[in-house]
Amino acid sequence: MMKISRTLLSRAVALSLNRSTKLSPYYLNHTHNQYLLPNNLLGPSSCFWAHHSTTSANADGNLDKLPLPANLRHELMPRHVALILDGNSRWAAKRGHGPEVGHDAGAIALIEVMGLCAKWGIPVATFFLFSTEDWRRPKQEVDFLMLRFKKLLEDELENFNRQGIKISTIGDTSLLPISIQEVLEHTKEATKDNTKTQVIFAVSYSGKKDIVQACQNISKKVRNGVIEPNEVTENVIERELETKVTSIPSADLLIRTSGELRISNFLLWQLAYSELYFCQTFWPDFGESQFIEALQCFQKRGRRFGKRI
């Protein structure tokens, strides 16, 4: 037996859920915020192992990018990957649990994929965590999602910095509880100088609202004589979209899990020329092998942008 923190506990619980339809009894066994877990839950197949042991630090404390997996080419890697994390509740329901268990397992998948983006040198990754429509969900579920998001930010800050991950957000975060806004701002400030991968959390986000507010801002500038109507170009609009937080606003690849074939009001402008990849895998089961498969599919496609090849 070994002691393990709450963060590692949640990862090990997700691993046990993948193997069984019952919660591990160790989930409830705690003493002074420490948990006892059998050593076999921390083997090399666990999310914790994949997340923490596949990178190595250089003399400056930064992580070296390891070689890409077989059949992936650096020059064909996407510069911006957007992901719709779908299927948490259905994943949990298939195992006889409520949606909260699925969201907890989904958070572990999120951490792993973020780490892979940094490890493989993907400059920008945008994760659709919570839409404006998601506020319509049952209050208990929304409250859990907010609490889980806050916990993730607090627990993973050290790892974000260790892996060189910069955290940004898009969406109306003013609707979040004040305590979460404060943690989110602290996380963004603490990671602002990281340069390996920029992770953008889309929280309380709407693609339609993104475009509407951009049009409103431009309209004000036209009314105030800052620009002329004929000076409104695609570049002008892009500078008003929320994705102005990154130098690579347009996604090269969109990944959606769980078998749904729609983009659900996500990055409507920024996905204009994105390659779309849909898979049947529920988000909590989306890991390294599934990510590699999506990237392999992307690298086999011919991106013409209207031209003949």
LINDADA-V731235 format. One record per helix or strand of 3 or more residues. SS is the DSSP state (hx for helix, st for strand). FROM is the first residue (numbers start at 1). TO is the last residue. If there is no record, write none. Layout:
SS_FROM_TO / SS_FROM_TO
This chain:
st_2_4 / hx_6_19 / hx_25_28 / st_34_37 / hx_39_42 / hx_47_52 / hx_74_76 / st_80_84 / hx_88_94 / hx_99_119 / st_124_131 / hx_132_136 / hx_139_163 / st_165_170 / hx_173_175 / hx_178_191 / st_197_205 / hx_207_223 / hx_229_231 / hx_234_238 / hx_242_245 / st_253_256 / st_275_278 / hx_283_285 / hx_288_300
